[in-house]
Amino acid sequence: MNAMMQSPTKSSVLKTLLGKALTTKINDREMFMKGIDYSYYYEENN
């Protein structure tokens, strides 16, 4: 939450936080399918 509040003036904190969760494999079919699987799992359990 603090990173979100600081982001208008100090975006590096938010970039560092999100950087750990993001991937550079944007054209990888396996990664794409894994994302879809996680999305369905989330919808079924929430």
C-alpha positions as CSV (number, residue, x, y, z in Angstrom):
1,M,0.0,0.0,0.0
2,N,2.8,2.4,0.8
3,A,4.3,1.8,-2.7
4,M,1.0,2.8,-4.2
5,M,0.8,6.0,-2.2
6,Q,4.4,6.9,-3.1
7,S,4.1,6.0,-6.8
8,P,3.1,9.5,-8.0
9,T,6.4,11.0,-6.8
10,K,8.6,7.9,-6.4
11,S,7.6,5.2,-9.0
12,S,10.8,3.1,-8.4
13,V,9.3,1.6,-5.2
14,L,6.3,0.3,-7.1
15,K,8.3,-0.9,-10.1
16,T,10.6,-2.9,-7.8
17,L,7.6,-4.4,-6.0
18,L,5.8,-5.4,-9.3
19,G,9.0,-6.4,-11.1
20,K,9.2,-9.5,-8.9
21,A,5.7,-10.6,-10.1
22,L,6.0,-9.9,-13.8
23,T,7.6,-11.9,-16.6
24,T,9.4,-11.1,-19.8
25,K,8.0,-14.2,-21.5
26,I,5.1,-12.4,-23.2
27,N,5.2,-14.7,-26.3
28,D,5.6,-18.0,-24.4
29,R,2.5,-20.2,-24.9
30,E,3.1,-22.2,-21.7
31,M,3.2,-19.0,-19.6
32,F,0.0,-17.8,-21.3
33,M,-1.8,-21.0,-20.6
34,K,-0.6,-21.0,-17.0
35,G,-2.1,-17.5,-16.6
36,I,-5.4,-18.7,-17.9
37,D,-5.4,-21.7,-15.5
38,Y,-4.6,-19.4,-12.6
39,S,-7.4,-17.1,-13.6
40,Y,-10.0,-19.9,-13.7
41,Y,-8.7,-21.2,-10.4
42,Y,-9.1,-17.8,-8.8
43,E,-12.6,-17.4,-10.1
44,E,-13.7,-20.8,-8.8
45,N,-12.3,-20.2,-5.4
46,N,-13.3,-16.6,-4.7
